[in-house]
Each structure stands twice: as structure tokens, then as C-alpha cells.
Amino acid sequence: MPIFSFLAYPEKTMKDQLIKDLSSIQYCEVKPSENQEVVILLTDTPDEETNKDLIKKVKDLESLQSLSMTFGHTDLE
């Protein structure tokens, strides 16, 4: 069960759109910053393949400028 956290930086003036876009994607939890133009993104997917598909979908968002991973954990049993 891969769990990751990211700092997601929106394109200029697109923070609200980025929040909306990320919130609409399954396996994503979004925490907007109150004082910065950044969004905290938490992902929790059932397997590695789903995680790869999710990251590709997030990176393809037009409202996203950049994505920086802050934590990652994969429970391989």
C-alpha cells in the first residue's frame, strides 16, 4: 500500500483550480496552505501500478506547475 506526500505548486493564479483538480482524483487527499501558494497532497493507493497511474495523472494537470515528494512509503509484503 504505497503512501506518499507531496508539495504541489500551482501555476500562477491557479491554486483554487489545482485544489479542485486534485480533489477530484481518487486516492488523493488535499490540504491547502493558508498562507502560501502551495498545496499538500497525500496519496494512498492499493498497489504500485495504481500509484504510477495516479502520479502520471497528477503530473498531467494543467493547473500544476511542479510536484515535490516529501515522504514515501511502500509496504512490500
C-alpha positions as CSV (number, residue, x, y, z in Angstrom):
1,M,0.0,0.0,0.0
2,P,2.1,3.0,-1.3
3,I,1.6,6.2,0.7
4,F,3.2,9.4,-0.4
5,S,3.0,13.1,0.5
6,F,3.9,15.9,-1.9
7,L,4.1,19.7,-2.1
8,A,2.1,20.7,-5.2
9,Y,2.9,24.1,-6.6
10,P,0.1,25.6,-8.8
11,E,0.6,27.5,-12.0
12,K,0.3,31.2,-11.3
13,T,-3.2,32.2,-10.0
14,M,-4.4,28.6,-10.3
15,K,-4.3,27.4,-6.7
16,D,-8.1,27.0,-6.4
17,Q,-8.2,25.1,-9.7
18,L,-5.4,22.8,-8.6
19,I,-7.2,22.1,-5.4
20,K,-10.4,21.3,-7.4
21,D,-8.4,19.1,-9.9
22,L,-6.6,17.1,-7.2
23,S,-9.7,16.7,-5.1
24,S,-11.5,15.1,-8.0
25,I,-8.9,12.3,-8.3
26,Q,-9.4,9.0,-6.5
27,Y,-6.8,8.2,-3.8
28,C,-5.9,11.9,-3.3
29,E,-6.3,14.0,-0.1
30,V,-5.7,17.7,-0.5
31,K,-4.6,20.1,2.3
32,P,-4.4,23.7,1.0
33,S,-1.9,26.0,2.7
34,E,-3.5,29.1,4.3
35,N,-0.6,31.5,3.8
36,Q,1.4,30.2,0.8
37,E,0.7,29.3,-2.8
38,V,1.2,25.6,-2.2
39,V,-1.0,22.5,-1.7
40,I,-0.1,19.5,0.4
41,L,-1.1,16.3,-1.5
42,L,-1.4,12.9,0.3
43,T,-1.9,9.8,-1.8
44,D,-2.8,6.3,-0.6
45,T,-3.1,3.7,-3.3
46,P,-3.8,-0.1,-3.1
47,D,-0.7,-1.1,-5.2
48,E,2.3,0.2,-7.2
49,E,0.6,0.1,-10.6
50,T,-2.2,2.3,-9.3
51,N,0.3,4.6,-7.7
52,K,2.2,5.0,-11.0
53,D,-1.0,5.8,-12.9
54,L,-2.1,8.3,-10.2
55,I,1.3,10.1,-10.4
56,K,1.1,10.4,-14.2
57,K,-2.5,11.7,-13.9
58,V,-1.4,14.3,-11.4
59,K,1.7,15.4,-13.4
60,D,-0.5,15.9,-16.4
61,L,-2.7,18.5,-14.7
62,E,-2.6,21.9,-16.4
63,S,-3.0,23.7,-13.1
64,L,0.1,22.0,-11.6
65,Q,3.5,23.8,-12.0
66,S,5.6,21.3,-10.0
67,L,5.3,18.4,-7.6
68,S,7.9,17.6,-4.9
69,M,7.7,14.4,-2.9
70,T,8.3,14.9,0.8
71,F,7.6,11.4,2.0
72,G,7.1,7.9,0.5
73,H,6.4,4.5,2.0
74,T,5.7,1.2,0.3
75,D,4.7,-1.8,2.4
76,L,6.0,-4.7,0.4
77,E,4.9,-8.0,1.9
